[in-house]
Amino acid sequence: MNWLTEPLSYEFFRHGMAVAVLAGALCGLVGTFVVLRGMSYLGHGLSHTVFGAAALGSVLGVPFYAAAGVGGLVASVTIGRLTRRGVLRADAVIGVVTTAAFALGVAVLARWGQARRSLDAVLFGSVLGVEAADVAVVALILATAVLVVGFGYRALLFTTFDPEVARAAGSPVDRLDDLVMVLLALTVMGALEVTGAVLVSACLVIPAATARLVTDRFGPMLITSTAWGAAAGGAGMMAAYHLDIPPGAAITLIATLGFVLAATAGPVRAHRRS
């Protein structure tokens, strides 16, 4: 058991492990809505937006979470409002807003090179450099997401699977859509420390897609996706330590392994039933 206890003897690793597990659970929970609503591209795009906001904040001396949070929230609400106008499709709006933000980040880095080192962490993650305050922030975001999903379960279920009927029944579909967008922006912000902007969309999509292969019921899918996200986060940290590979890549690969196993087991179960 030394392979398990040795890395946990280091405080920096314990902090990293805690953030990875919490962020994995958060991505799994919110990622369920991303997958079921067909918002995978949005998760990828918001990571680019947060990159631009963090780059600008780094130059201006604004704390990471403040800059990334404001940038993500503004972008998510803007995308939602522009999409609902119906003039442009969602993918076009996402492409314009997020690539503009990413270009802003690149321009800032090119002009003020001293920000480059801190932004490398935003692109590729810096989970082994997190502190207790970072753990608390991610835990707070996860608790908020759990409360929102718990109290709004029925309304979110209704609007996720049949938004038109929900609107006709009087549900505040637009507000619920904005709420999901805000949760997604907060999730991207919280997960950046673990995987970086490059891989955060994978952590949003893979656990939820895996859970969808395991069950077609909304409640069990939420639980399965959250649990697998947390498990992949913890196992990925251990693999990163022992194999000397980046934690974000290790977490993504382990989550993908679960997806492959679920995809393989699905046809086997179907064959046995037939």
N, C-alpha and C positions, 0 to 999 in steps of 0.2 A: 504493500500500500504506500510505499515511499514515493512512488510516482504521483500519487494523489496529494499527499501531505506536503511534499517538498515545495512546490510552487506557492501553496497557501501560507507558507511561513513568511513570505514577503508581503509587507503591507501594501506596496504598490500593486501587487498581483491581486490581493484580496479586493482592493478598490476596483480594479479592472474587471475582475470576475463579477462583482456585484452589478456594475454598470452593464456588462454584457448580458447578464441574465435578465435584468430589468428591461433593458432596451429590446432584447429579443422577445420578451413577453409583450411589450408594448407594440412592436412591429407586427407580431402575430395577431393581436387583438384588432388593431386598426386596419391591418392588411386584409382582414376578412371583408371589410367594406370596400376596400380598394379593388379586390378581385371580383366580388359579386357585382359591383357597379361599373366594372370595366374602366377603372381609373388608373391602371398600371402606369400608363405614360405620364400621368400627372405626378405620381410619386417620384419618378425619374426627373421630371422637369423641376419640381420644387427643390430637389437637391441642388440643382444648378442655380436656382434663385437664392437659396441660402448661401451658396458659395459666394455669389456676388455681394450679398449683404454683409457677410462676414469679412470679405476683403475690404470693403469700404469702412466697416466698423473698426477693423484693425488699424487702418491708416489714421482714422479720426480719434483713436483711443477709446472707442466704445467697447464695453465688455462683450465677449463672444455671444452669450445667450441673449443679450439685449438686441444686438444687431441682427443675429440670425432669426430670432423670434419675430421681431418687427417685420423684417423682410419677407419671411415665410407667410406671416398672417396677411400682410398687405397683398402679396401675390395671390394667395389662395382665394381671398374674398374678391379680388379684381377679376380673376379667371372665372369664378362662379357668376358674378354679375354680368360680365360680357357674354358668357355662354348663354345665359338665359334670355338675352335679347334676341337670339335666334338668327342674327345676321351672319355669324361665323360659326363653324363647327368647333367643338371643344378642342380638338387636336390642333387646329390653327391658332386659337387663342393661347393655348399652352405653349406652342412653339414660339410665338412672338414674345410673350412675357418672360418666359424662362431663359430663352437664348439671349435676350437683351440684358437680363440680369447677369448671366454668365459672362457676356462680353464686357460688361461694366467691371466685373471682377478681374478679368484678364487685363483690361486697360489700366486699372489701378495698380496691379502688380507690376506692369511694365513701366509705369511712371514712378512708383515708389517701391523700389526693390527690397527695402528693409522689411516689408511685410511678407516676403516670400516664405520664410521658414514657418511662420504660424499658419499660413494658408496651405502648406503641404499637409499639415495635420487635418485641415478641413477636407481636403481631397481624399486622403487615404486613411484617416482615422489616427487617433493617438490614445487608445484606450488604456495603455500602460502608464500614461501620464495624468490620469484623472485623480482628483482628490475627493475627500469626503463630501465636499459641497456639490460636486458633480453627481455623485451618487444620490444625494438628496433631491437634486433638480429632476433627474430622470424618474426617481420614485414618485415625486409629486405629479409629474406628467402622467405616469401610469395610473396612479390613484384617481386622477381627474378623468382619464379615459374610462376606467372601470365604473366610476359613478355615473358618467354620462350614458354609457351603454346600459348599465343596470336600470337606471330610472327611465330611460327612453327606449327600452328594449322593443316594445310593441310598435311604437311609432317608427323607429328605425327599420324594423323588420318590414313593415308595410311599405314604406317609401323606397326601400332597397329593391324589393321584388316587383312592385307594381305602383310606380309613382303617379301614374295618371289616375288610377282608381283612388289612390290615397288623396290626391288633390280634389277629386270630385266628392270625396267623403268629408272634406273640410280639414284635412291634416295640413299643417304649415310646412309644406314640402320644401319651399325655398329656404326657410329658416333652418330646417333640418339638414338640407344640403350644405348650407354655410357652416353649420356645426360640424359636419363630417370633414369639411375642408379645413377648418381650424384645427381639429384633432389631427388631421394628416400633417399639417404644417408643424405642429408641436412635436409630433412623432419623428418627423425628419430631423428636426433640430436636436432632439434627444439622442437619436441614433448616430448622428454624425461623428461623435467622439469614438464610437465603436468601429464603424465600418468606413467612414468617410463618405463624401458625396458620390464617389464612383460606384460604390456597392450598396448604398442604402436602399435603392429601389429593389434590389434582390432580396433583402431582408424583409421588405414589406410584402413581396409577392410570393416567395417560395413557401414559407410556412402555411399561408392561407391556401395556396394551390394544392399543397400536400394534403391539408385537411379536407379540401373539396373532393379529393380522390378517395378519402376514407369514409366520408359521410355526406349525405345530401340534405341534412337537417341543419337549420341555422344555428340553434343553440349549441349542439355538439360540435359544429364546425368552429364556432368562436372559441370553445374550450380547447379543442384539439390544436388549433392554430396557435393559440397563446402558449399552450404547454410545449409544443414543438419549437416555437421560437425561443422560449427560455432555455430548453434543453440544448438546442443548437448553439446558443450563446455560451453556455457553460462548457459544453464539450469542445467547442471551437477554441476557447481560451486555453484549455488543457492541451489540445493538439498544437496550438501555436507555440506554447512554451516548450514542449518536448521535441517538436520537429523544427523549431526555429524558423517559422514562417509568419507573415503578417497576420494578426488576429482577425482582421476583417475578411481576408481571403479564406482563412480556416473556417470561420463561422459560416460563410457562404457555401463553401464546399460541403460541409457536414449537413447543412440544411438541404442542399441539392441531393445528397445521398439519400436522405429520407424521402424526397420527392421521387427519386428513381425507384426506390424499394416499393413505395405506395403505388406507383404506376405499373410496376411489374406484378405486384400482388393482386391488383384489380382484375386483370384478365384471368388470373388463376382462379380467383374466387368465382368469377362469372362462369368459368368452364366447369367447375365442380358443381355449381348449382344446376347447370343444364344437364 
